[in-house]
Amino acid sequence: MIVNGIELVKVRDNVWEIPKTGSMKVPGRIYISEKMIEKSFEHEDSLQQVVNVAHLPGIEKYSIAMPDIHWGYGFPIGGVAATNLDHGVISPGGVGYDINCGVRLATTSLEYNKISHRIESLVSKLFENIPTGVGASGAIKKLSNKEIKRILQKGSVWAVENDLGSPNDIEFTEEAGTLKNADSEAVSERALERGYDQVGTLGSGNHFLEVDVVDEIYDETTASLFGIFKGQVVVLIHTGSRGLGYQVCDDYLKVLLSASKKYGFTLPDKQLACAPIKSQEGQDYLSAMQAAANFAWNNRQVIMHLAKKAFKEIFSMSESELAFSLVYDVCHNIAKIEEHKIDDEMKKVCVHRKGATRAFPPGSNSIPVKFKSSGQPVLIPGDMGRYSYIAVGTQKAMEETFGSSCHGAGRSLSRRKALTNAKGRDLVSELRNKGIFIQARGYKTIAEEMPSAYKDVSEVVEVLHNEGITKKVARFRPVGVIKG
């Protein structure tokens, strides 16, 4: 099959390969159904980006893309690449501007059919408690330079130490909420300034806090392990490192553009600017990126605390009655040093996940003890008008995708096209008629994020479930949403 001038060879029903040609160092691998191919690549060049990534020095096995693939900066969103530590590179384009954008799922004791009449009030209280939108600030007091640097070193541990969460929250956050080699000194003063008053804020674009109801369970045993039951009210939080992370990426793209020339790399796209992982430039970016990732974990931790406070106020419940508990927090814009089996040998590699979620299997030493029997929870939000999913990672993911899965539905329309399609429509009323209450800082964000701007997340999840990369556990539908 030829798509946009690129050859796709069918490997399995949901796996396609781009053969290694020209100066590609490895083939491309795309996990996608034949049905999804036409609408996924009709208007954009993300397939070419898969090819471009295959040119990175030291890339191992494949340039990989998930079924939620769409165009991004440098890497496609939904892109995964692992590079050799000895002669490979690290690329900010493989992480993205929103460093450690990720998702957090919390459960409650509430049953939707008993509190459905209070959802509108709850959404208003959440919107009041949690600042949203571009430049949103003021969730907690403005922090000093010294305090923001503590967050960059400690991650979500900082929030717990400041009574904005419990020690259990740390256990159920990827990497325990802290990348240990972060260095706040590698972060510019401008980046620090942008983070001073953005802790506990949602931001804009596709970031959200959703109140969902569990409407389908596929694996009763695993759902029970996670504390999930049908009809339950749960909360999904999707945001990242805000202006601080954006600035870190912006700062280091300039550094790594120079490094690419310095080290003589010939790349098909300057957006893949990179440096050897072991170089000073590579290490500096890695340290700063890890600091921004810690900021993001702390941000989601504080938002969860503010959300819990809103629930307690609306329902007049104590902490123990509400049982507002973190299931897991997982990031999907990150580069991490991990060990994977390559050519029958265990190797340490730098795994770039750009709009892709870690999906480690049962027995992994990198996940909480509680999940050793099930595998790591994988959180896959959809659009605000349909569904979101929780799945688990598998051994096959470790063998084929460096322990990675999709991160969401994936856009099918650009923001500009979505705005055009939204003209003359009352999306707030349309969602309300579906039983979904939404509050946002402006109508433009709602229009840009309208449900039809995204692929059907159920199709995305089904691809990886059928391939055995992840296994479905439960599905959620939104009933309340706040956005920037």
Secondary structure as UniProt FT lines:
FT   STRAND          2..3
FT   TURN            4..5
FT   STRAND          6..7
FT   STRAND          9..12
FT   TURN            13..14
FT   STRAND          15..18
FT   TURN            22..23
FT   STRAND          28..31
FT   HELIX           34..41
FT   HELIX           46..53
FT   TURN            54..55
FT   TURN            57..58
FT   STRAND          59..70
FT   STRAND          77..84
FT   TURN            85..87
FT   STRAND          89..90
FT   HELIX           92..94
FT   TURN            99..100
FT   STRAND          102..111
FT   HELIX           112..115
FT   HELIX           116..118
FT   HELIX           119..129
FT   TURN            134..135
FT   HELIX           145..154
FT   HELIX           156..161
FT   TURN            162..163
FT   HELIX           167..171
FT   HELIX           174..177
FT   TURN            180..181
FT   HELIX           184..186
FT   HELIX           189..195
FT   TURN            196..197
FT   TURN            199..200
FT   TURN            205..206
FT   STRAND          208..217
FT   HELIX           220..225
FT   TURN            226..227
FT   TURN            230..231
FT   STRAND          232..239
FT   HELIX           242..262
FT   TURN            263..264
FT   HELIX           270..272
FT   STRAND          275..276
FT   TURN            277..278
FT   HELIX           280..315
FT   HELIX           319..322
FT   STRAND          325..331
FT   STRAND          333..342
FT   TURN            343..344
FT   STRAND          345..354
FT   STRAND          356..358
FT   TURN            362..363
FT   TURN            365..366
FT   HELIX           369..371
FT   TURN            372..374
FT   STRAND          377..380
FT   TURN            384..385
FT   STRAND          388..393
FT   HELIX           395..400
FT   STRAND          404..406
FT   HELIX           415..422
FT   TURN            423..424
FT   HELIX           427..433
FT   TURN            434..435
FT   STRAND          437..440
FT   HELIX           443..448
FT   HELIX           451..453
FT   HELIX           457..466
FT   TURN            467..468
FT   STRAND          470..483
//
